[in-house]
C-alpha cells in the first residue's frame, strides 16, 4: 500500500461481538482519499456498528483500523506501528493512526475523523452560526492556552476566534443558510438541519467524514441538495466520505465505491456498476427471494438510469 493507491482508511478483519451476538464478522474494506464510499445493506447488517468502531464509540473485539494522513502508509509501516504498541506516529505531514486503540476524542481531534448520526444532534437553542463556531472549540481552546486567557482578549485567541467565525460564515454560504445565521438552529426545516449538521462536522477540517443516513427523511429536492453538497465536499475540500445510506438513488448518484453488508459480513465490494448488476446484492438489500431477483434488478437499474438521465440534463 504505497503511492496513490494507498488507502486513507484500511479496515482489516474487523469483528465486533456483544456477548453471544456477532454484529460484525471479519469485515475488510478500504476508503481511498477523496472518494465517497457507501456502506449499504439491510437493517441490522451491522453498518452503524462499523461506524461506532471507526469513530471510537466501540472498541472492536478484533481487527485493525488504520488511517493515514499524507501519502498513505505501507504495509510495513502499519505493521511496525502495530508491533510498537503505540496508537499513532507522526512525521511532518505524514501521520499514521490505529483507530482501534484510540478514544473517541482523539480520533476526532488528532486523526481528524468527523461523523454525523441518524438522529440530528444540533444545539437547537443556539443560533445557526453558533453551531458552526462551537464545532471549532478545540482550536479555540488551543489558542487560549487551555486557560482563561481567552477571556482577557489575548491576540492569539482573538485571531483564532475571527478565523472560526470566518470559517463558519463560509460554510453558511456553501449550504445557502447565510441569511439565517442568527436564527435558532431548531427553527430550520429538517433538510436545512441535515445540511447544517454536515457543515458543522466539516468545520473541524476532517480528512474522513462519516455520515450515518444523511438522506433519511429528505424529500427529492432536499436529497438533490444533499448530493450537491457531498460532491462539493469531495471535489472542493478533498475530504473522503464514508456514507451509510438506504436511499439507493443517493448511493448510486454520488458513490465512487460501495461495500455491501448482510448479517455482519461483507457480501460485495466494488463500483456502483458492479453492485448494480450483482444479483446477490439485490436479493440481500431488497430482501427478495431468488425468483424475484430479476424484478428487483430491473428496479435498481431503473433508478440508476433515472440518475444518469438527470446527470446528463441541460
C-alpha positions in Angstrom: 0.0 0.0 0.0 2.1 2.9 -1.3 1.7 5.9 -3.5 -1.6 7.0 -4.9 -3.3 3.6 -4.3 -2.7 3.5 -0.6 -6.0 3.8 1.3 -6.8 6.7 3.6 -8.6 4.2 5.9 -8.0 0.4 5.9 -10.5 -1.7 7.8 -8.9 -5.2 8.3 -10.7 -8.2 9.7 -13.0 -6.0 11.9 -15.0 -8.2 14.3 -17.4 -6.9 17.0 -19.2 -9.1 19.5 -21.8 -8.2 22.1 -21.9 -11.3 24.3 -23.2 -14.0 22.1 -24.2 -11.6 19.2 -21.7 -11.3 16.4 -22.6 -7.9 15.0 -19.6 -7.5 12.6 -17.9 -10.6 11.3 -14.3 -10.4 9.8 -15.0 -7.2 7.7 -12.3 -5.7 5.5 -12.5 -2.8 3.1 -10.6 0.4 2.1 -11.6 4.0 1.8 -9.5 6.0 -0.6 -8.6 9.7 -0.1 -11.0 12.0 -1.9 -13.5 9.2 -2.6 -17.1 8.7 -1.5 -17.6 5.1 -0.2 -21.1 3.9 0.6 -21.7 1.2 3.2 -25.1 -0.3 2.5 -27.2 -3.3 3.5 -30.5 -4.2 5.1 -31.4 -3.0 8.6 -29.4 -5.0 11.2 -26.5 -5.7 8.8 -24.0 -4.0 11.2 -23.3 -0.8 9.4 -23.7 1.6 12.3 -21.7 -0.8 14.5 -18.8 -0.4 11.9 -19.2 3.4 12.2 -19.1 3.2 16.0 -15.8 1.2 15.8 -14.2 3.6 13.4 -15.1 6.6 15.5 -14.2 5.2 18.9 -17.6 4.6 20.4 -16.9 0.9 20.5 -13.7 -1.0 20.9 -13.6 -3.8 18.4 -13.3 -7.4 19.6 -10.7 -7.9 16.9 -9.3 -6.3 13.8 -7.3 -3.2 12.8 -8.4 0.2 11.7 -5.5 2.2 10.2 -5.9 5.8 9.0 -3.0 7.5 7.2 -2.6 11.3 6.6 -0.4 12.4 3.7 0.6 9.9 1.0 -0.8 6.8 2.8 1.2 4.2 4.6 3.0 1.0 3.5 2.1 -2.4 5.0 5.5 -2.4 6.7 4.8 0.9 8.4 1.4 -0.2 9.6 2.8 -3.5 10.9 5.7 -1.6 12.7 3.2 0.7 14.4 1.1 -2.3 15.4 4.1 -4.1 17.0 5.2 -0.9 18.8 2.0 -0.9 20.9 1.6 2.8 20.2 -1.6 4.5 19.0 -0.1 6.8 16.3 3.1 8.0 14.7 3.7 11.4 13.1 6.5 12.5 10.7 5.9 16.0 9.4 2.7 16.0 7.2 2.7 12.2 7.3 0.8 10.5 10.1 -0.5 7.1 10.8 -3.2 6.2 13.4 -4.5 2.9 14.7 -8.1 3.9 15.5 -9.0 0.7 17.4 -6.5 1.9 20.1 -7.7 5.4 20.4 -10.5 7.0 22.4 -13.2 8.8 20.5 -12.0 12.4 21.3 -8.5 11.6 20.0 -10.0 10.1 16.8 -11.8 13.4 16.2 -9.1 15.8 17.3 -5.9 14.0 16.2 -6.9 11.6 13.4 -9.4 14.2 12.1 -12.4 11.8 11.7 -15.8 13.5 12.0 -19.3 11.9 12.0 -22.9 12.7 12.0 -25.7 10.5 13.4 -29.0 9.0 12.2 -30.8 11.4 14.6 -29.8 15.1 14.1 -27.8 16.3 17.1 -27.6 20.1 16.7 -27.7 22.6 19.6 -31.2 23.6 18.8 -31.3 26.6 21.2 -28.1 28.1 19.8 -28.0 30.1 16.6 -27.1 28.6 13.2 -23.8 30.5 13.3 -23.0 29.4 16.9 -23.5 25.8 16.0 -20.6 26.1 13.5 -18.4 28.1 15.9 -18.8 25.6 18.7 -17.6 22.9 16.4 -14.2 24.6 16.4 -13.9 24.6 20.2 -10.7 22.6 20.2 -8.9 25.1 18.0 -10.1 28.0 20.2 -9.1 26.3 23.4 -5.6 25.6 21.9 -5.3 29.3 21.0 -6.2 30.3 24.6 -3.5 28.0 26.0 -6.3 25.9 27.6 -6.8 28.7 30.2 -8.9 31.7 30.9 -6.5 33.9 28.9 -9.1 33.9 26.0 -11.4 35.9 28.2 -8.7 38.5 28.5 -8.6 39.1 24.8 -5.0 37.9 24.0 -4.1 38.3 20.4 -3.8 34.6 19.6 -7.3 33.9 20.8 -8.8 36.9 19.0 -7.2 35.8 15.8 -8.4 32.2 16.3 -11.9 33.5 17.1 -12.0 35.7 14.0 -10.9 32.7 11.9 -13.6 30.5 13.4 -16.3 33.0 12.6 -15.0 33.4 9.1 -14.9 29.6 8.5 -18.5 29.4 9.9 -19.7 32.1 7.6 -18.0 30.4 4.6 -19.9 27.2 5.3 -23.2 29.0 5.8 -22.7 30.4 2.3 -21.9 27.0 0.9 -25.1 25.5 2.4 -27.2 28.5 1.5 -28.0 29.4 5.1 -26.2 32.7 5.5 -29.4 34.6 5.7 -30.4 32.5 8.7 -27.1 32.8 10.6 -28.8 34.4 13.7 -31.9 32.2 13.8 -32.1 29.3 16.3 -30.9 26.1 14.7 -34.1 24.4 15.9 -36.2 26.7 13.7 -34.7 25.4 10.5 -36.6 23.0 8.2 -35.5 19.4 8.5 -33.5 19.3 5.3 -31.6 22.5 6.3 -30.8 21.0 9.7 -29.3 18.0 7.9 -27.0 20.2 5.8 -26.1 22.3 8.9 -25.0 19.2 10.7 -22.7 18.2 7.9 -21.3 21.8 7.7 -20.7 21.7 11.4 -18.7 18.4 11.0 -16.7 20.0 8.2 -15.7 22.9 10.4 -13.4 20.5 12.2 -11.4 20.1 9.0 -11.7 16.3 8.8 -9.8 14.0 6.4 -12.7 11.5 6.7 -16.3 12.4 7.2 -18.6 9.6 8.3 -22.3 10.2 7.6 -25.0 7.9 9.0 -28.1 8.0 6.8 -27.9 11.7 5.9 -30.8 11.4 3.4 -33.2 9.9 5.8 -36.5 11.8 5.8 -35.5 14.1 3.0 -37.8 15.0 0.1 -36.5 14.7 -3.5 -35.4 18.4 -3.6 -33.6 18.1 -0.3 -31.9 14.9 -1.5 -30.7 16.7 -4.6 -29.2 19.5 -2.4 -27.5 16.9 -0.2 -26.0 15.2 -3.3 -24.6 18.5 -4.5 -23.1 19.2 -1.0 -21.4 15.8 -0.9 -19.9 16.2 -4.3 -18.7 19.7 -3.3 -17.0 18.3 -0.2 -15.3 15.6 -2.2 -14.2 17.9 -5.1 -13.5 21.2 -3.3 -12.3 20.1 0.1 -10.7 16.7 -0.9 -12.4 15.1 2.1 -13.1 11.4 1.9 -16.7 10.4 2.8 -17.9 7.1 4.3 -21.6 7.0 3.9 -24.3 4.8 5.3 -27.5 5.2 3.3 -30.7 3.3 2.4 -31.7 5.7 -0.4 -30.3 3.9 -3.5 -30.7 6.9 -5.7 -28.4 8.9 -3.5 -25.9 6.0 -3.2 -25.7 5.4 -7.0 -25.5 9.1 -7.7 -22.6 10.1 -5.5 -20.6 7.0 -4.7 -17.2 6.0 -6.1 -17.2 2.7 -4.2 -19.8 0.6 -2.5 -19.4 -2.0 0.3 -22.5 -4.2 0.9 -23.1 -6.0 4.2 -25.5 -8.6 5.3 -25.7 -10.2 8.8 -22.4 -8.5 9.8 -20.4 -9.8 6.8 -19.3 -8.2 3.5 -21.1 -9.8 0.5 -19.9 -7.4 -2.2 -17.4 -4.6 -2.7 -16.9 -2.6 -5.9 -18.0 0.2 -8.1 -21.7 1.3 -8.4 -21.9 -0.6 -11.7 -20.5 -3.7 -10.1 -23.0 -3.5 -7.3 -25.9 -2.6 -9.6 -25.5 -5.9 -11.5 -24.9 -8.2 -8.6 -27.9 -10.5 -8.1 -26.8 -11.4 -4.6 -26.7 -7.8 -3.6 -30.2 -7.2 -5.0 -31.6 -10.1 -3.1 -29.9 -9.2 0.2 -30.6 -5.4 0.0 -34.2 -5.6 -1.1 -35.0 -8.7 0.8 -36.3 -10.7 -2.1 -36.4 -14.4 -2.9 -34.4 -15.8 -5.8 -37.3 -15.9 -8.2 -37.9 -12.2 -7.6 -34.4 -11.1 -8.3 -35.0 -10.2 -11.9 -37.8 -7.8 -10.9 -35.7 -6.3 -8.2 -32.7 -5.9 -10.5 -34.9 -4.1 -13.0 -36.0 -1.7 -10.3 -32.3 -0.9 -9.3 -31.4 -0.4 -13.0 -34.4 1.9 -13.5 -33.2 4.0 -10.5 -29.7 4.1 -11.9 -31.0 5.1 -15.4 -33.0 7.9 -13.9 -30.0 9.2 -12.0 -27.9 9.1 -15.2 -30.6 11.0 -17.2 -30.7 13.7 -14.5 -26.9 14.0 -14.6 -27.0 14.4 -18.4 -29.6 17.1 -18.3 -29.3 20.6 -19.5 
